[in-house]
């Protein structure tokens, strides 16, 4: 039987959920100033202590900011935050195959942007984290670092956010893949090929190197099923 466990939400939890929903549906907009605590607690029908608990949580989660002797405001960049939340929720529901397809498309564009935008110094930094690690956890971290530096050099914040989210989601699969010493050696060679193509400002070679790397990642994952 598929039964959802019952839960009891505290009043402060309900306030948090309601205010986040108001932000999402546009009832509360970026930069809006909230009523003072006395008024707001009366509107919610709760004590000021419960209201403060909810506001503290909303502040810690980045939805609001509080100015001493001024008031409480909805964050100015709230739409960007909500967009990232939506993307992250979609990614969590995706299959590994979906993620790999999306990552391939993204990284093909990413290396083009690195070649177009990055300085020679930024490209040189791509070589810093190359090599073969002694164990799967270190290799996973090195893999993450290399692709994050690529995203950073592209100067696109969405690329950077995706890489971080992607590696969080696939950590278990990636660590299993990196247990193979031969595969760790291959990863180092594949990363080096990508970095060299970018250093030469050769878009075609960079795209080919990325495609080969993605094919090898997919092949390894298939062999573990």
Legacy VTK file of the C-alpha trace (Angstrom):
# vtk DataFile Version 3.0
C-alpha trace
ASCII
DATASET POLYDATA
POINTS 225 float
0.000 0.000 0.000
1.279 3.472 -0.930
0.424 5.519 2.151
1.762 8.991 2.835
2.686 9.352 6.531
0.667 11.918 8.441
2.567 14.910 9.788
1.795 17.743 12.115
3.037 21.118 10.929
3.819 23.788 13.482
2.148 27.164 12.999
5.496 28.686 12.033
5.887 25.981 9.315
2.470 26.917 7.922
3.407 30.609 7.830
6.630 29.802 5.987
4.777 27.672 3.409
2.082 30.298 2.907
4.556 33.132 2.419
6.661 31.125 -0.021
3.502 30.350 -1.993
2.600 34.067 -1.992
6.052 34.838 -3.403
5.656 32.176 -6.082
2.193 33.315 -7.173
3.208 36.985 -7.219
1.147 38.169 -4.238
4.486 39.155 -2.708
7.029 40.593 -5.147
10.750 41.240 -5.098
11.513 44.285 -2.958
8.083 44.418 -1.276
8.152 45.614 2.315
6.188 43.436 4.746
3.895 44.906 7.409
5.462 45.276 10.861
5.447 42.268 13.187
2.411 43.402 15.152
0.269 43.781 12.042
1.616 40.652 10.384
1.068 38.465 13.466
-2.538 39.735 13.680
-3.100 38.959 9.992
-1.848 35.390 10.455
-3.653 35.063 13.786
-0.533 33.968 15.697
1.680 35.329 18.437
4.669 37.514 17.587
6.973 34.756 18.844
5.619 32.276 16.296
5.807 34.922 13.579
9.437 35.708 14.423
10.297 32.014 14.220
8.808 31.873 10.714
10.576 35.065 9.611
13.890 33.760 10.920
13.492 30.638 8.804
12.522 32.634 5.727
15.570 34.841 6.231
17.922 31.868 6.645
16.528 30.366 3.414
17.131 33.608 1.541
13.529 34.648 0.870
13.550 37.844 2.945
16.022 40.367 4.347
15.598 42.409 7.495
16.892 45.962 7.875
17.407 47.190 11.452
15.094 50.113 12.300
13.539 49.880 8.844
11.642 46.636 8.277
11.484 43.312 6.475
11.668 43.020 2.687
11.289 40.300 0.065
14.719 39.677 -1.457
15.434 41.668 -4.625
16.786 38.614 -6.494
13.948 36.314 -5.460
12.955 35.392 -9.041
16.411 34.025 -9.791
16.249 31.985 -6.587
12.829 30.567 -7.481
14.034 29.706 -10.982
16.967 27.753 -9.537
14.581 25.931 -7.181
12.374 24.906 -10.118
15.343 23.662 -12.135
16.704 21.724 -9.166
13.340 20.048 -8.565
13.178 18.941 -12.204
16.711 17.585 -12.049
15.913 15.549 -8.928
13.053 13.857 -10.817
15.160 13.109 -13.899
16.662 9.716 -14.691
20.430 9.407 -14.999
19.988 9.063 -18.765
18.047 12.348 -18.837
20.776 14.073 -16.840
23.525 12.751 -19.086
21.711 13.886 -22.236
21.202 17.342 -20.769
24.772 17.548 -19.514
26.134 16.624 -22.953
24.144 19.385 -24.656
25.144 21.879 -21.997
28.855 21.053 -22.014
29.085 21.263 -25.795
27.851 24.850 -25.546
29.960 25.432 -22.439
33.298 24.692 -24.127
32.372 27.032 -26.981
31.717 29.825 -24.493
34.988 29.107 -22.674
36.913 29.445 -25.942
35.077 32.693 -26.759
35.174 34.335 -23.329
37.908 32.938 -21.104
41.325 34.532 -20.722
44.510 32.531 -21.252
45.016 32.545 -17.472
41.524 31.074 -16.859
42.155 28.357 -19.442
45.525 27.573 -17.893
43.738 26.910 -14.577
41.868 24.019 -16.221
45.123 22.047 -16.187
45.648 22.518 -12.434
43.280 19.771 -11.282
44.199 17.167 -13.899
45.669 13.836 -12.910
44.759 10.409 -11.553
43.515 10.054 -7.984
44.268 7.236 -5.552
40.622 6.471 -4.749
37.097 6.972 -6.044
36.113 9.807 -3.705
39.096 11.969 -4.618
38.576 11.165 -8.303
34.934 12.228 -8.028
35.993 15.516 -6.442
38.626 16.093 -9.135
36.072 15.327 -11.844
33.634 17.793 -10.276
36.379 20.429 -9.951
37.416 20.169 -13.607
33.889 20.546 -14.962
33.077 23.311 -12.481
36.184 25.223 -13.630
34.929 24.816 -17.204
31.562 26.256 -16.206
33.253 29.078 -14.308
35.437 29.936 -17.307
32.302 30.102 -19.487
31.141 32.989 -17.255
27.604 31.626 -17.179
26.129 31.241 -13.696
23.490 28.731 -14.848
26.215 26.404 -16.144
27.941 26.629 -12.755
24.724 25.909 -10.834
23.907 22.915 -13.020
27.339 21.343 -12.590
27.084 21.610 -8.797
23.561 20.158 -8.758
24.435 17.405 -11.227
27.404 16.162 -9.211
25.345 16.171 -6.010
22.692 14.027 -7.684
25.039 11.472 -9.244
27.585 11.137 -6.424
26.733 7.477 -5.692
26.881 6.424 -9.361
30.041 8.445 -9.966
31.863 6.943 -6.989
31.019 3.441 -8.210
32.398 4.326 -11.629
35.588 5.796 -10.174
36.462 2.595 -8.263
37.951 1.271 -11.501
41.620 2.337 -11.748
41.583 1.928 -15.527
38.578 4.241 -15.751
40.285 6.815 -13.524
43.234 6.804 -15.949
40.857 7.266 -18.881
39.080 10.171 -17.183
42.384 11.983 -16.726
43.214 11.502 -20.421
39.731 12.651 -21.516
39.913 15.784 -19.370
43.379 16.550 -20.705
42.107 16.269 -24.292
39.296 18.737 -23.544
41.668 21.187 -21.848
44.209 21.005 -24.708
41.534 21.660 -27.362
40.292 24.674 -25.399
43.853 25.974 -24.931
44.253 25.786 -28.724
40.933 27.674 -29.098
39.761 24.851 -31.366
35.970 24.555 -31.043
35.631 21.479 -33.225
38.310 19.567 -31.322
36.808 20.656 -28.004
33.359 19.466 -29.022
34.768 16.107 -30.189
36.651 15.704 -26.918
33.493 16.437 -24.895
31.403 14.014 -26.971
33.981 11.257 -26.526
34.105 11.888 -22.758
30.294 11.733 -22.503
30.169 8.508 -24.545
32.710 6.910 -22.226
30.767 8.042 -19.146
27.572 6.574 -20.594
29.340 3.331 -21.535
30.686 2.904 -18.004
27.266 3.541 -16.440
25.641 1.007 -18.788
28.188 -1.617 -17.777
27.252 -1.165 -14.097
23.532 -1.879 -14.624
LINES 1 226
225 0 1 2 3 4 5 6 7 8 9 10 11 12 13 14 15 16 17 18 19 20 21 22 23 24 25 26 27 28 29 30 31 32 33 34 35 36 37 38 39 40 41 42 43 44 45 46 47 48 49 50 51 52 53 54 55 56 57 58 59 60 61 62 63 64 65 66 67 68 69 70 71 72 73 74 75 76 77 78 79 80 81 82 83 84 85 86 87 88 89 90 91 92 93 94 95 96 97 98 99 100 101 102 103 104 105 106 107 108 109 110 111 112 113 114 115 116 117 118 119 120 121 122 123 124 125 126 127 128 129 130 131 132 133 134 135 136 137 138 139 140 141 142 143 144 145 146 147 148 149 150 151 152 153 154 155 156 157 158 159 160 161 162 163 164 165 166 167 168 169 170 171 172 173 174 175 176 177 178 179 180 181 182 183 184 185 186 187 188 189 190 191 192 193 194 195 196 197 198 199 200 201 202 203 204 205 206 207 208 209 210 211 212 213 214 215 216 217 218 219 220 221 222 223 224
